[in-house]
C-alpha cells in the first residue's frame, strides 16, 4: 500500500474519531453544534481558498504548456513548408 493511501486512511480515521468524541463529549448538544459550526466554518473557507489557488496555478501552467506546444507545432509546420519542393 502506498504511503499516501495510508495517510489518507489514517486522516479519515482521525477525523471520524474526533467527530465522535465531540458529539458524545460532556458538552450539551446545542453548544457542541454551535462550536462545530463556528470552528469548521473557517476550515471550509481555508479549504476553498487552497483549492482555488491550486486550480489557478495548474490552469496557468496548462495555458503556458499549450502555448509552447502551439508555437512548436507552428514552427515545425513552417519548417516543413519551407523545405517542401513545391
Secondary structure, DSSP 8 states (H G I E B T S, - for coil): --HHHHHHHHHHHHHHHHHHHHHSSSS-HHHHHHHHHHHHHHHHHHHHHHHHHHHHHHHHHHHHHHHHHHHHHHHHHHHHHHHS--
